Each structure stands twice: as structure tokens, then as C-alpha cells.
Amino acid sequence: MPKPLPLFTGLSAFPLTPADEAGRVDTDALQALLARIIDGKANSIGLLGSTGVYAYLTREERRRAISAAVEAVSGKLPIIAGIGAIRTDAVQALARDAAEAGADALLLAPVSYTPLTEEEAYQHYATVAATTDLPLCIYNNPSTTHFSFSEDLLARLSKIGTIKAVKMPVAKDLAFAAEITSLREKAKEDFAIGYSGDWHAGSALLAGADAWFSVVGGLLPHPAAALTKAALAGNEAETARIYAMFEPLWVLFRAHGSLRVIYAAANLLGLTKARPPRPILPLPDTLLPEIEKAIAALPER
């Protein structure tokens, strides 16, 4: 039986893309974050995802970020580059840029202003998938795109040669096992099914998911890798133990949004002085002690 590509399995760590107020990427800070991910034994790097604020960066800055990442990583981990944009031709250009800069795979969310129909989404993905030879992961993120992929649409897209994976949101009613089983019955055999939603990642992996596309893994890769390893091994007790250490951070994620919390945490760790892109505002200083306590509970070794 064909298996999912290794780069779409295990822990995919999604780092920030530090930039100044004008949106120019701080490549030195980005490379420092990537070095942590390599040291933390993640399985891949999810560059320019939502945590990487792809939607706020110009085409030129996205390419600079990918080039800096490829230089820093030097083939030690595969790089999955986000290419989402509103127009199909713009996405095609971003896909070509990513391929030319040395990315190993692509991640595409159905960014839109006018809500898409299923056929429009299918044609969008089919067109982009034919633009390069790189494997592509569908980014199913209805909380930001306001488009939710049906199982039938995912199955149809999985039949396209270069579309190899999906990054799913938290399953409805947390019914991960049922959702994974149903999708696997419809999709191509080697189609990888991974999940975001950090605070339910352990449950998704225990239920049979192939990957965790992780916000926290981009900043704290060691404990994220430990959680991934335990869950993929089916070790429920160890998964629960590590999950409990993460819980204070999950509480903050749910209350304030993972993006804002991760920016504050990165600054507290001295890894960057970047702020979220406006109009997103940094969290108030009154919350910083709580964030500092939450990340201190997570050993980085």
C-alpha cells in the first residue's frame, strides 16, 4: 500500500516570520528560529503559514524568507512553503518562486474575498498544482478563509498527481478517528492527513493522523516533538503527561489567539523583537508574566 510522503508526516513546525513595521523580513531572526527547529528534531518546517503571516507579506519578502530558510536549513529538513493569495495567477507566481528558491513542498489555503464555490476551489487547486512539480498540501483553514473543504472535494483533489496532503482543522465534536477513517476511504491511498489546532494535536495523532502542523513547534520544538513521538507511538499516558505541561499555553492560545501569544513568547525568549503585523496588536504587558510562566513549564530538552 502506498504511504504518505515523509515530509507530510510527524511534526511540521511553523515558525514566525519576523519582520519590521514595513513588512521587511528579518532573515537573521528567521534563521535563528529555524536553527531551533532543526535542533528540536521536527520532521519538517512549515514556512509562511498563518503563524508565518504569509498574507501580510509581499511576493518579494516571501521569496526572501524562503531563500533565507533554504540557506539556513541546508537540506537538514524539508521546507513546506505557504503560497496563498487571492488570485490564481498570483498563487502560480508564488509557487514558481518557492520552487526556484529551493522549497521542498507547497501549502495552499483558498484565500478569497468573494466566497468560493467547490468547483472554483477545485479549479484553483488544479491550476496551481500543475504549475510546479512540488508536492502540495491543502490548507483547510475555515476560521481564516471562511471556506471549508468537504470530504468529497478533498477526495477529488487527492486524485491530482501533485496534491499529497491536507492540513485539517480540529474535527467536529473531536471525532478525529471517524473523520480520518471516512476521508481515507474516499481519498487516494498515499494522501496524508494532518491536523492543526495545537491543543487537540495529541488526540488527532492518537486517532491515526499522519502529522501535526504545529504553531508551538515553531518556537518550542523539543516538547512538541516529544508529544508527537508519544502520540504516534500510541502511548496515551505519556501523551497526556506532556499535554498537561502544555495546558497553560493552550489556555492562552484559546483566549488570545495563538499568533499573538507566540509573538509575545518569542520576544520573552529573546529570539526576536518583532511585533505582529498591523492591524494586529501585541498583547498587553500585563499578560506577559502569565505567558512567561506557561513557556517555563515546557522544558526545551
C-alpha positions as CSV (number, residue, x, y, z in Angstrom):
1,M,0.0,0.0,0.0
2,P,1.4,3.4,-0.9
3,K,2.4,5.5,2.1
4,P,2.2,9.3,2.6
5,L,5.3,11.3,1.7
6,P,7.6,11.5,4.8
7,L,7.7,15.3,4.7
8,F,3.9,15.3,5.4
9,T,4.2,13.1,8.5
10,G,5.2,13.7,12.1
11,L,5.8,17.2,13.5
12,S,5.7,20.0,11.0
13,A,6.9,23.1,12.9
14,F,5.5,26.5,11.8
15,P,7.7,29.4,12.9
16,L,7.1,33.1,12.9
17,T,8.4,35.2,10.1
18,P,9.9,38.1,12.0
19,A,9.6,41.4,10.1
20,D,9.7,45.1,10.7
21,E,6.7,47.5,10.6
22,A,7.2,47.9,6.8
23,G,7.0,44.2,6.3
24,R,10.7,43.6,5.6
25,V,11.7,40.1,6.8
26,D,14.4,39.9,9.4
27,T,16.2,37.0,7.9
28,D,18.7,36.7,10.7
29,A,16.0,36.2,13.3
30,L,14.1,33.8,11.0
31,Q,17.2,31.7,10.6
32,A,17.7,31.6,14.4
33,L,14.2,30.3,14.8
34,L,14.8,27.6,12.1
35,A,18.0,26.5,13.9
36,R,15.9,25.8,16.9
37,I,13.5,23.7,14.9
38,I,16.4,21.7,13.4
39,D,17.8,21.1,16.8
40,G,14.4,20.1,18.1
41,K,14.1,17.2,15.7
42,A,10.9,18.3,13.9
43,N,10.1,16.4,10.7
44,S,9.5,19.4,8.5
45,I,9.3,23.2,8.6
46,G,6.0,24.9,7.7
47,L,7.3,28.2,6.4
48,L,4.9,31.1,5.7
49,G,1.9,29.5,7.2
50,S,-0.6,31.6,9.2
51,T,1.9,31.8,12.1
52,G,4.3,32.9,9.4
53,V,1.9,35.8,8.4
54,Y,2.1,35.0,4.7
55,A,-1.0,37.0,4.0
56,Y,0.8,40.2,5.2
57,L,4.0,39.9,3.2
58,T,4.7,40.9,-0.4
59,R,5.8,38.5,-3.0
60,E,9.3,39.8,-2.8
61,E,9.5,39.3,1.0
62,R,8.0,35.8,0.8
63,R,10.8,34.9,-1.6
64,R,13.4,36.4,0.6
65,A,12.1,34.4,3.5
66,I,12.2,31.1,1.5
67,S,15.7,31.8,0.3
68,A,16.9,32.6,3.8
69,A,15.3,29.4,5.1
70,V,16.8,27.2,2.4
71,E,20.2,28.7,3.2
72,A,19.8,28.1,6.9
73,V,18.3,24.6,6.7
74,S,20.8,23.3,4.1
75,G,18.7,20.3,3.4
76,K,18.5,19.1,7.0
77,L,14.7,19.3,7.0
78,P,12.2,19.7,4.2
79,I,10.6,23.1,3.8
80,I,6.9,23.4,3.1
81,A,6.2,26.9,1.8
82,G,2.9,28.7,2.1
83,I,1.8,30.3,-1.2
84,G,-1.8,31.5,-0.5
85,A,-3.1,34.6,-2.3
86,I,-6.4,35.8,-3.7
87,R,-5.8,35.5,-7.5
88,T,-4.9,32.1,-9.1
89,D,-2.2,33.7,-11.2
90,A,-0.6,35.3,-8.1
91,V,-0.5,31.9,-6.4
92,Q,1.1,30.4,-9.5
93,A,3.8,33.0,-9.4
94,L,4.4,32.3,-5.7
95,A,4.5,28.6,-6.4
96,R,7.2,29.2,-9.1
97,D,9.1,31.5,-6.7
98,A,9.1,28.8,-4.0
99,A,10.3,26.1,-6.3
100,E,13.1,28.3,-7.7
101,A,14.1,29.3,-4.2
102,G,14.5,25.7,-3.2
103,A,11.4,24.8,-1.2
104,D,10.5,21.1,-1.0
105,A,6.7,21.4,-1.0
106,L,3.8,23.9,-1.1
107,L,1.0,24.7,1.3
108,L,-2.1,26.4,-0.2
109,A,-5.1,28.0,1.6
110,P,-8.1,29.0,-0.5
111,V,-7.7,32.7,0.2
112,S,-10.6,34.8,-1.2
113,Y,-12.7,37.9,-0.8
114,T,-15.8,36.6,-2.7
115,P,-16.7,33.2,-1.1
116,L,-15.7,30.3,-3.4
117,T,-17.8,27.5,-4.7
118,E,-16.5,24.0,-4.5
119,E,-15.9,24.0,-8.3
120,E,-14.0,27.3,-8.1
121,A,-11.8,25.9,-5.3
122,Y,-11.1,22.7,-7.3
123,Q,-10.1,24.6,-10.4
124,H,-7.9,26.9,-8.3
125,Y,-6.0,24.0,-6.8
126,A,-5.8,22.0,-10.0
127,T,-4.3,25.0,-11.8
128,V,-1.8,25.7,-9.1
129,A,-0.9,22.0,-8.7
130,A,0.1,21.9,-12.4
131,T,2.4,24.9,-12.1
132,T,5.4,23.1,-10.5
133,D,6.4,19.5,-9.7
134,L,6.4,20.1,-6.0
135,P,4.0,18.2,-3.8
136,L,1.2,20.3,-2.5
137,C,-0.7,20.3,0.8
138,I,-4.2,21.6,1.0
139,Y,-4.6,24.1,3.9
140,N,-8.2,23.7,5.2
141,N,-8.5,26.6,7.5
142,P,-12.1,27.8,7.6
143,S,-11.5,30.1,10.5
144,T,-9.4,32.5,8.3
145,T,-10.6,31.7,4.8
146,H,-14.3,31.0,5.5
147,F,-14.1,28.1,3.1
148,S,-14.4,24.5,4.4
149,F,-13.5,21.6,2.3
150,S,-16.0,18.8,2.1
151,E,-14.7,15.2,2.2
152,D,-15.8,14.7,-1.4
153,L,-13.8,17.8,-2.6
154,L,-10.7,16.6,-0.7
155,A,-11.1,13.2,-2.2
156,R,-11.4,14.7,-5.6
157,L,-8.4,16.9,-5.2
158,S,-6.3,14.0,-3.8
159,K,-6.6,12.4,-7.2
160,I,-4.5,15.2,-8.7
161,G,-0.9,13.9,-9.0
162,T,1.0,16.5,-7.0
163,I,-1.6,17.1,-4.3
164,K,-0.4,14.8,-1.5
165,A,-1.7,16.0,1.8
166,V,-4.3,18.1,3.8
167,K,-3.8,20.3,6.9
168,M,-7.2,19.9,8.7
169,P,-8.8,22.0,11.4
170,V,-10.0,20.4,14.6
171,A,-12.6,17.7,13.9
172,K,-16.2,18.4,14.6
173,D,-17.1,17.2,18.1
174,L,-13.4,16.0,18.3
175,A,-14.4,12.9,16.3
176,F,-10.9,12.6,14.8
177,A,-11.0,8.8,14.3
178,A,-14.3,8.8,12.4
179,E,-13.2,11.8,10.3
180,I,-9.8,10.2,9.4
181,T,-11.4,6.8,8.6
182,S,-14.1,8.4,6.4
183,L,-11.6,10.6,4.5
184,R,-9.2,7.7,4.0
185,E,-11.9,5.6,2.5
186,K,-12.5,8.3,-0.2
187,A,-9.1,9.7,-0.8
188,K,-6.0,8.4,-2.6
189,E,-4.1,5.8,-0.6
190,D,-1.0,7.9,-0.2
191,F,-2.9,11.1,0.8
192,A,-1.5,12.4,4.1
193,I,-4.0,13.7,6.7
194,G,-2.6,16.1,9.3
195,Y,-4.1,18.5,11.8
196,S,-3.6,21.9,13.2
197,G,-5.3,23.2,16.4
198,D,-2.4,22.7,18.7
199,W,-4.5,22.0,21.9
200,H,-6.0,18.9,20.3
201,A,-3.0,17.6,18.4
202,G,-2.4,14.7,20.7
203,S,-5.9,13.4,20.2
204,A,-5.6,13.7,16.5
205,L,-2.3,11.8,16.4
206,L,-3.6,9.1,18.7
207,A,-6.6,8.7,16.4
208,G,-4.4,8.0,13.4
209,A,-3.5,11.3,11.9
210,D,-0.2,11.4,9.9
211,A,1.0,14.8,11.0
212,W,0.7,17.7,13.4
213,F,1.1,21.1,11.8
214,S,2.2,22.9,14.9
215,V,2.3,26.6,15.9
216,V,4.1,25.9,19.1
217,G,6.5,23.5,17.4
218,G,7.9,26.6,15.5
219,L,9.0,28.1,18.8
220,L,9.3,25.2,21.3
221,P,10.2,22.2,19.1
222,H,11.6,19.8,21.7
223,P,8.4,19.4,23.8
224,A,6.3,19.5,20.6
225,A,8.4,16.7,19.2
226,A,8.1,14.7,22.4
227,L,4.3,15.0,22.3
228,T,4.3,13.9,18.6
229,K,6.5,10.9,19.3
230,A,4.4,9.7,22.2
231,A,1.1,10.1,20.4
232,L,2.3,8.5,17.1
233,A,3.5,5.5,19.2
234,G,0.1,5.2,20.8
235,N,1.4,6.0,24.3
236,E,-1.7,7.6,25.8
237,A,-0.2,8.1,29.3
238,E,2.9,9.9,28.0
239,T,0.8,11.9,25.6
240,A,-1.4,13.0,28.5
241,R,1.6,13.8,30.7
242,I,3.2,16.1,28.1
243,Y,-0.2,17.6,27.2
244,A,-0.6,18.6,30.8
245,M,2.6,20.7,30.6
246,F,1.2,22.5,27.6
247,E,-2.2,23.2,29.0
248,P,-1.3,26.7,30.5
249,L,-0.1,27.7,27.0
250,W,-3.2,26.2,25.3
251,V,-5.4,28.3,27.7
252,L,-3.6,31.4,26.5
253,F,-3.9,30.3,22.8
254,R,-7.7,29.9,23.2
255,A,-8.2,33.1,25.0
256,H,-6.0,35.4,22.9
257,G,-5.1,33.6,19.6
258,S,-2.0,31.6,19.1
259,L,-0.4,34.2,16.8
260,R,-0.4,36.9,19.4
261,V,0.8,34.6,22.2
262,I,3.6,33.1,20.1
263,Y,4.9,36.6,19.2
264,A,5.0,37.5,22.9
265,A,6.6,34.2,23.8
266,A,9.3,34.6,21.1
267,N,10.1,38.1,22.5
268,L,10.2,36.8,26.1
269,L,12.7,34.2,25.0
270,G,14.9,36.9,23.4
271,L,14.6,35.3,19.9
272,T,13.1,38.4,18.2
273,K,11.8,41.8,18.9
274,A,9.2,41.6,16.1
275,R,5.6,42.6,16.6
276,P,2.6,41.1,14.8
277,P,1.8,42.9,11.5
278,R,-0.7,45.8,11.9
279,P,-3.6,46.0,12.4
280,I,-2.9,43.0,14.7
281,L,-1.7,44.4,18.1
282,P,0.7,42.9,20.5
283,L,-0.7,41.6,23.8
284,P,-0.6,43.9,26.7
285,D,2.4,43.8,29.1
286,T,0.0,42.6,31.9
287,L,-0.2,39.2,30.2
288,L,3.5,38.7,29.8
289,P,4.1,37.1,33.3
290,E,1.4,34.5,32.5
291,I,2.9,33.7,29.2
292,E,6.4,33.5,30.7
293,K,5.2,31.1,33.3
294,A,3.5,28.9,30.7
295,I,6.6,28.6,28.5
296,A,8.8,28.0,31.5
297,A,6.8,24.9,32.2
298,L,7.9,23.4,28.9
299,P,11.5,22.0,29.1
300,E,13.3,22.6,25.8
301,R,15.4,19.5,26.2
